Amino acid sequence: MFRNLRALFAIMGVVLLACQSGGAIAAKLPASPTYRVVFAVTENDPHVWAEVFGNFRNIQRALGPENVAIEMVVYGDAITMLRDDSLVPNKVEEAMEEGVKIVACENTMKAQNITRDTMLPDIGYVEAGIVELIKLQAAGWAYVRP
């Protein structure tokens, strides 16, 4: 029991120290973006994708890239645009380098017999694109459907 008390006091000391230096710790944490927007893309039309990438640039230019979080949820017919033989691989890579999170719907991938090894590198994955949209909207994200 004495050992458990020692551990408890040690943990309490660390917590107390963290509380006392809370300002210093908080100053090191990145600020969360003021604006958050999610794009739902379901079309495999390169013109639609060009419009979406233009929207990303315009949003970041207007609000400042540090002030906005952007996520692109791709499902349905659009999933082919994230394959390694995509028509827009450079644009996808550029968007991700600019901080845009791009995720593919695994339900769509399963339905179309697409595996991760045939997808563009560094994209993210969600189990269900629709559910991702619902969660982000419930968390206050603005929803854009091009």
DRENLOTI-782861 format. One record per residue: x, y, z of N, C-alpha, C in turn. Coordinates in Angstrom, 1 decimal. Example, Ala and Ser with C-alpha at 12.3 -4.5 7.8 and 13.67 -1.06 7.14 Angstrom:
BEGIN
(rec (13.2, -5.7, 7.8), (12.3, -4.5, 7.8), (13.2, -3.3, 7.8))
(rec (12.8, -2.2, 7.1), (13.7, -1.1, 7.1), (12.9, 0.0, 7.9))
//
This chain:
BEGIN
(rec (0.8, -1.2, 0.0), (0.0, 0.0, 0.0), (0.9, 1.3, 0.0))
(rec (2.0, 1.2, 0.7), (2.9, 2.4, 0.8), (3.4, 2.7, -0.6))
(rec (3.7, 1.7, -1.4), (4.2, 1.9, -2.7), (3.1, 2.7, -3.6))
(rec (1.9, 2.3, -3.4), (0.8, 2.9, -4.2), (0.6, 4.4, -3.8))
(rec (0.8, 4.6, -2.5), (0.7, 6.0, -2.0), (1.8, 6.9, -2.6))
(rec (3.0, 6.3, -2.7), (4.2, 7.0, -3.2), (3.9, 7.3, -4.7))
(rec (3.4, 6.4, -5.4), (3.0, 6.6, -6.9), (2.0, 7.6, -7.0))
(rec (1.0, 7.6, -6.1), (-0.1, 8.6, -6.2), (0.4, 10.0, -5.9))
(rec (1.3, 10.1, -4.9), (1.9, 11.4, -4.6), (2.8, 11.9, -5.7))
(rec (3.5, 11.0, -6.4), (4.3, 11.4, -7.5), (3.5, 11.9, -8.7))
(rec (2.4, 11.2, -8.9), (1.5, 11.6, -10.0), (0.8, 13.0, -9.7))
(rec (0.4, 13.2, -8.4), (-0.2, 14.4, -8.0), (0.8, 15.6, -8.1))
(rec (2.1, 15.3, -7.8), (3.1, 16.3, -8.0), (3.3, 16.8, -9.4))
(rec (3.3, 15.8, -10.3), (3.4, 16.1, -11.8), (2.2, 16.9, -12.2))
(rec (1.0, 16.5, -11.8), (-0.2, 17.2, -12.2), (-0.2, 18.7, -11.7))
(rec (0.2, 18.8, -10.4), (0.3, 20.2, -9.8), (1.3, 21.0, -10.6))
(rec (2.5, 20.5, -10.9), (3.5, 21.2, -11.6), (3.0, 21.6, -13.0))
(rec (2.2, 20.7, -13.7), (1.7, 21.0, -15.0), (0.6, 22.1, -14.9))
(rec (-0.1, 22.1, -13.8), (-1.1, 23.2, -13.6), (-0.5, 24.5, -13.4))
(rec (0.6, 24.5, -12.6), (1.3, 25.8, -12.3), (2.0, 26.4, -13.5))
(rec (2.4, 25.5, -14.4), (3.1, 26.0, -15.6), (2.2, 25.9, -16.8))
(rec (0.9, 25.9, -16.6), (-0.1, 25.7, -17.7), (0.0, 26.8, -18.8))
(rec (0.3, 28.0, -18.4), (0.5, 29.0, -19.4), (1.6, 28.7, -20.4))
(rec (2.7, 28.2, -19.9), (3.9, 27.9, -20.7), (3.6, 26.7, -21.6))
(rec (2.8, 25.7, -21.1), (2.5, 24.5, -21.8), (1.5, 24.9, -22.9))
(rec (0.5, 25.7, -22.6), (-0.5, 26.1, -23.6), (0.1, 27.0, -24.7))
(rec (1.1, 27.7, -24.4), (1.7, 28.6, -25.4), (2.4, 27.7, -26.4))
(rec (2.9, 26.5, -26.1), (3.6, 25.7, -27.0), (2.6, 24.9, -27.9))
(rec (1.4, 24.8, -27.5), (0.4, 24.0, -28.3), (-0.1, 24.9, -29.5))
(rec (-0.2, 24.2, -30.7), (-0.7, 25.0, -31.8), (-2.1, 25.4, -31.6))
(rec (-2.4, 26.6, -32.1), (-3.8, 27.2, -32.0), (-4.7, 26.4, -33.0))
(rec (-5.9, 26.1, -32.6), (-6.8, 25.5, -33.5), (-7.3, 26.5, -34.5))
(rec (-7.5, 26.1, -35.8), (-7.9, 27.0, -36.8), (-9.3, 27.6, -36.4))
(rec (-9.5, 28.8, -36.8), (-10.8, 29.5, -36.6), (-11.8, 28.9, -37.5))
(rec (-11.5, 28.6, -38.7), (-12.4, 28.1, -39.7), (-12.1, 26.7, -40.1))
(rec (-13.2, 25.9, -40.3), (-13.0, 24.5, -40.6), (-14.1, 24.2, -41.7))
(rec (-13.6, 23.6, -42.8), (-14.5, 23.3, -43.9), (-14.2, 21.9, -44.5))
(rec (-15.3, 21.2, -44.8), (-15.1, 19.9, -45.4), (-15.8, 19.9, -46.8))
(rec (-15.1, 19.4, -47.7), (-15.7, 19.3, -49.1), (-16.0, 17.8, -49.3))
(rec (-17.2, 17.6, -49.9), (-17.7, 16.3, -50.3), (-17.6, 16.2, -51.8))
(rec (-16.7, 15.3, -52.3), (-16.5, 15.1, -53.7), (-16.9, 13.7, -54.2))
(rec (-17.9, 13.6, -55.1), (-18.3, 12.3, -55.6), (-18.2, 12.2, -57.1))
(rec (-17.7, 13.2, -57.8), (-17.6, 13.1, -59.2), (-16.1, 12.9, -59.7))
(rec (-16.0, 12.1, -60.7), (-14.6, 11.8, -61.2), (-14.3, 12.7, -62.4))
(rec (-14.9, 13.8, -62.5), (-14.8, 14.8, -63.5), (-13.6, 15.7, -63.2))
(rec (-12.5, 15.7, -64.0), (-11.3, 16.6, -63.7), (-11.7, 18.1, -63.6))
(rec (-12.8, 18.5, -64.3), (-13.2, 19.9, -64.2), (-13.7, 20.2, -62.8))
(rec (-14.5, 19.3, -62.2), (-14.9, 19.5, -60.9), (-13.8, 19.5, -59.9))
(rec (-12.8, 18.6, -60.1), (-11.7, 18.6, -59.2), (-10.8, 19.9, -59.3))
(rec (-10.7, 20.4, -60.5), (-9.9, 21.7, -60.7), (-10.6, 22.8, -59.9))
(rec (-12.0, 22.8, -60.0), (-12.7, 23.8, -59.2), (-12.5, 23.7, -57.7))
(rec (-12.5, 22.4, -57.2), (-12.3, 22.2, -55.8), (-10.9, 22.7, -55.4))
(rec (-9.9, 22.3, -56.2), (-8.5, 22.7, -55.8), (-8.4, 24.3, -55.9))
(rec (-9.1, 24.9, -56.8), (-9.1, 26.4, -56.8), (-9.8, 26.9, -55.6))
(rec (-10.9, 26.3, -55.1), (-11.5, 26.7, -53.9), (-10.6, 26.6, -52.7))
(rec (-9.8, 25.5, -52.6), (-8.8, 25.4, -51.5), (-7.9, 26.6, -51.5))
(rec (-7.3, 26.9, -52.7), (-6.4, 28.1, -52.8), (-7.0, 29.4, -52.4))
(rec (-8.3, 29.6, -52.9), (-9.0, 30.8, -52.6), (-9.3, 31.0, -51.1))
(rec (-9.7, 29.9, -50.5), (-10.0, 29.9, -49.0), (-8.8, 30.2, -48.2))
(rec (-7.7, 29.5, -48.6), (-6.4, 29.7, -47.8), (-5.9, 31.1, -48.0))
(rec (-6.0, 31.7, -49.2), (-5.6, 33.0, -49.5), (-6.4, 34.0, -48.8))
(rec (-7.7, 33.8, -48.7), (-8.6, 34.8, -48.1), (-8.5, 34.8, -46.5))
(rec (-8.4, 33.6, -46.0), (-8.4, 33.4, -44.5), (-7.1, 33.2, -43.9))
(rec (-6.1, 32.9, -44.7), (-4.8, 32.5, -44.2), (-4.7, 31.0, -43.9))
(rec (-3.7, 30.3, -44.4), (-3.7, 28.9, -44.3), (-3.6, 28.4, -42.8))
(rec (-3.0, 29.3, -42.0), (-3.0, 28.9, -40.5), (-4.3, 29.1, -39.8))
(rec (-5.3, 29.7, -40.5), (-6.6, 30.0, -39.8), (-7.7, 29.0, -40.3))
(rec (-7.4, 28.1, -41.2), (-8.4, 27.3, -41.8), (-7.9, 25.8, -41.9))
(rec (-8.8, 24.9, -41.5), (-8.6, 23.5, -41.7), (-9.5, 23.1, -42.8))
(rec (-8.9, 22.3, -43.8), (-9.7, 21.9, -44.9), (-9.6, 20.4, -45.1))
(rec (-10.7, 19.7, -45.2), (-10.7, 18.3, -45.4), (-11.6, 18.0, -46.7))
(rec (-11.1, 17.1, -47.5), (-11.8, 16.7, -48.7), (-12.1, 15.2, -48.5))
(rec (-13.4, 14.9, -48.5), (-13.9, 13.5, -48.4), (-14.3, 13.0, -49.7))
(rec (-13.7, 12.0, -50.2), (-13.9, 11.5, -51.6), (-14.6, 10.1, -51.5))
(rec (-15.7, 10.0, -52.2), (-16.5, 8.7, -52.2), (-17.2, 8.6, -53.5))
(rec (-17.9, 7.5, -53.7), (-18.6, 7.3, -55.0), (-17.7, 7.2, -56.2))
(rec (-18.2, 7.7, -57.3), (-17.4, 7.6, -58.6), (-16.1, 8.4, -58.5))
(rec (-16.0, 9.4, -57.6), (-14.8, 10.2, -57.5), (-13.6, 9.4, -56.9))
(rec (-13.8, 8.3, -56.3), (-12.7, 7.5, -55.7), (-11.6, 7.2, -56.7))
(rec (-12.0, 7.0, -58.0), (-11.0, 6.7, -59.0), (-9.9, 7.8, -59.2))
(rec (-10.3, 9.0, -58.8), (-9.4, 10.2, -58.9), (-8.3, 10.1, -57.9))
(rec (-8.4, 9.2, -56.9), (-7.4, 9.0, -55.9), (-6.5, 7.8, -56.1))
(rec (-6.8, 7.1, -57.2), (-6.0, 5.9, -57.5), (-4.6, 6.4, -58.0))
(rec (-3.6, 5.5, -58.0), (-2.3, 5.8, -58.5), (-2.2, 6.1, -60.0))
(rec (-3.3, 5.8, -60.7), (-3.3, 6.1, -62.1), (-4.2, 7.3, -62.4))
(rec (-4.4, 8.1, -61.4), (-5.3, 9.3, -61.4), (-4.9, 10.3, -62.5))
(rec (-5.9, 11.1, -62.8), (-5.7, 12.2, -63.8), (-5.2, 13.4, -63.1))
(rec (-5.2, 13.5, -61.7), (-4.9, 14.7, -61.0), (-3.9, 14.4, -59.9))
(rec (-2.9, 13.5, -60.0), (-2.0, 13.2, -58.9), (-1.2, 14.4, -58.4))
(rec (-0.8, 15.2, -59.3), (0.0, 16.4, -58.8), (-0.8, 17.4, -58.0))
(rec (-2.0, 17.6, -58.5), (-2.9, 18.5, -57.7), (-3.3, 18.0, -56.4))
(rec (-3.5, 16.7, -56.2), (-3.7, 16.1, -54.9), (-2.5, 16.3, -54.0))
(rec (-1.4, 16.0, -54.5), (-0.1, 16.1, -53.8), (0.1, 17.6, -53.3))
(rec (-0.1, 18.5, -54.3), (0.0, 19.9, -53.9), (-1.0, 20.4, -52.8))
(rec (-2.2, 19.9, -52.9), (-3.2, 20.3, -51.9), (-2.8, 19.8, -50.5))
(rec (-2.3, 18.5, -50.5), (-1.9, 18.0, -49.2), (-0.7, 18.7, -48.7))
(rec (0.3, 19.1, -49.5), (1.4, 19.9, -49.1), (1.0, 21.2, -48.5))
(rec (-0.1, 21.7, -49.0), (-0.7, 23.0, -48.5), (-1.5, 22.8, -47.2))
(rec (-1.6, 21.6, -46.7), (-2.3, 21.3, -45.5), (-3.7, 20.8, -45.6))
(rec (-4.2, 20.5, -46.8), (-5.5, 19.9, -47.0), (-5.4, 18.4, -46.7))
(rec (-6.4, 18.0, -45.9), (-6.5, 16.6, -45.6), (-7.4, 15.9, -46.6))
(rec (-6.9, 14.9, -47.3), (-7.7, 14.2, -48.3), (-7.9, 12.8, -47.9))
(rec (-9.2, 12.4, -47.8), (-9.5, 11.1, -47.3), (-10.4, 10.3, -48.3))
(rec (-10.2, 9.0, -48.4), (-10.9, 8.1, -49.3), (-11.9, 7.3, -48.5))
(rec (-13.1, 7.1, -49.0), (-14.1, 6.2, -48.3), (-13.8, 4.8, -48.6))
(rec (-13.5, 4.0, -47.5), (-13.2, 2.6, -47.6), (-14.4, 1.8, -48.1))
(rec (-15.6, 2.2, -47.7), (-16.8, 1.5, -48.2), (-16.9, 1.6, -49.7))
(rec (-16.6, 2.7, -50.3), (-16.6, 2.8, -51.8), (-15.5, 2.0, -52.3))
(rec (-14.3, 2.0, -51.7), (-13.2, 1.2, -52.2), (-13.6, -0.3, -52.2))
(rec (-14.2, -0.8, -51.2), (-14.6, -2.2, -51.1), (-15.7, -2.5, -52.2))
(rec (-16.6, -1.6, -52.4), (-17.7, -1.8, -53.4), (-17.1, -1.8, -54.8))
(rec (-16.0, -1.1, -55.0), (-15.4, -1.1, -56.3), (-14.1, -2.0, -56.4))
(rec (-13.9, -2.8, -55.4), (-12.7, -3.7, -55.4), (-11.4, -3.0, -55.6))
(rec (-11.3, -1.9, -54.9), (-10.1, -1.1, -54.9), (-9.3, -1.3, -53.6))
(rec (-8.0, -1.5, -53.7), (-7.2, -1.7, -52.5), (-6.3, -0.5, -52.3))
(rec (-5.8, -0.4, -51.0), (-5.0, 0.8, -50.7), (-3.7, 0.8, -51.5))
(rec (-3.2, -0.4, -51.9), (-1.9, -0.4, -52.6), (-2.1, 0.2, -54.0))
(rec (-3.3, 0.4, -54.5), (-3.5, 1.1, -55.8), (-3.9, 2.5, -55.7))
(rec (-3.8, 3.1, -54.5), (-4.2, 4.5, -54.2), (-2.9, 5.4, -54.2))
(rec (-3.2, 6.7, -54.4), (-2.1, 7.6, -54.2), (-1.5, 7.6, -52.8))
(rec (-0.2, 7.8, -52.7), (0.4, 7.8, -51.4), (0.0, 9.0, -50.5))
(rec (0.0, 8.8, -49.2), (-0.2, 9.8, -48.2), (-1.6, 10.3, -48.1))
(rec (-2.6, 9.8, -48.8), (-4.0, 10.2, -48.5), (-4.4, 9.4, -47.3))
(rec (-5.5, 9.9, -46.7), (-6.1, 9.3, -45.5), (-7.3, 8.4, -45.9))
(rec (-7.8, 7.7, -45.0), (-8.9, 6.8, -45.2), (-9.9, 6.9, -44.1))
(rec (-11.2, 6.8, -44.4), (-12.2, 6.8, -43.4), (-13.1, 5.6, -43.8))
(rec (-13.7, 5.0, -42.8), (-14.5, 3.8, -43.1), (-15.7, 4.2, -44.0))
(rec (-16.4, 5.3, -43.7), (-17.5, 5.7, -44.5), (-17.5, 7.2, -44.7))
(rec (-17.4, 7.6, -45.9), (-17.4, 9.0, -46.3), (-18.5, 9.8, -45.7))
(rec (-19.7, 9.3, -45.8), (-20.9, 10.0, -45.3), (-20.8, 10.2, -43.8))
(rec (-20.4, 9.2, -43.1), (-20.3, 9.3, -41.6), (-19.2, 10.3, -41.3))
(rec (-18.1, 10.4, -42.0), (-17.1, 11.4, -41.8), (-17.7, 12.8, -41.9))
(rec (-18.5, 13.0, -43.0), (-19.2, 14.3, -43.2), (-20.2, 14.6, -42.0))
(rec (-20.9, 13.6, -41.6), (-21.9, 13.8, -40.5), (-21.1, 14.3, -39.2))
(rec (-20.0, 13.6, -38.9), (-19.2, 13.9, -37.7), (-18.6, 15.3, -37.8))
(rec (-18.1, 15.6, -38.9), (-17.4, 16.9, -39.0), (-18.5, 18.1, -39.0))
(rec (-19.6, 17.9, -39.6), (-20.7, 18.9, -39.5), (-21.2, 19.0, -38.1))
(rec (-21.3, 17.9, -37.4), (-21.8, 17.9, -36.0), (-20.8, 18.7, -35.1))
(rec (-19.5, 18.6, -35.5), (-18.4, 19.3, -34.8), (-18.3, 20.8, -35.2))
(rec (-19.2, 21.2, -36.1), (-19.2, 22.6, -36.5), (-18.5, 23.0, -37.8))
(rec (-18.0, 22.0, -38.5), (-17.4, 22.2, -39.8), (-18.4, 22.7, -40.8))
(rec (-18.0, 23.7, -41.7), (-18.8, 24.1, -42.8), (-18.7, 23.0, -43.9))
(rec (-19.9, 22.8, -44.6), (-20.0, 21.8, -45.6), (-20.1, 22.4, -47.0))
(rec (-19.2, 21.9, -47.9), (-19.3, 22.4, -49.3), (-19.4, 21.2, -50.2))
(rec (-20.3, 21.3, -51.1), (-20.5, 20.3, -52.1), (-20.4, 20.9, -53.5))
(rec (-19.3, 20.7, -54.2), (-19.1, 21.4, -55.5), (-20.1, 20.9, -56.5))
//
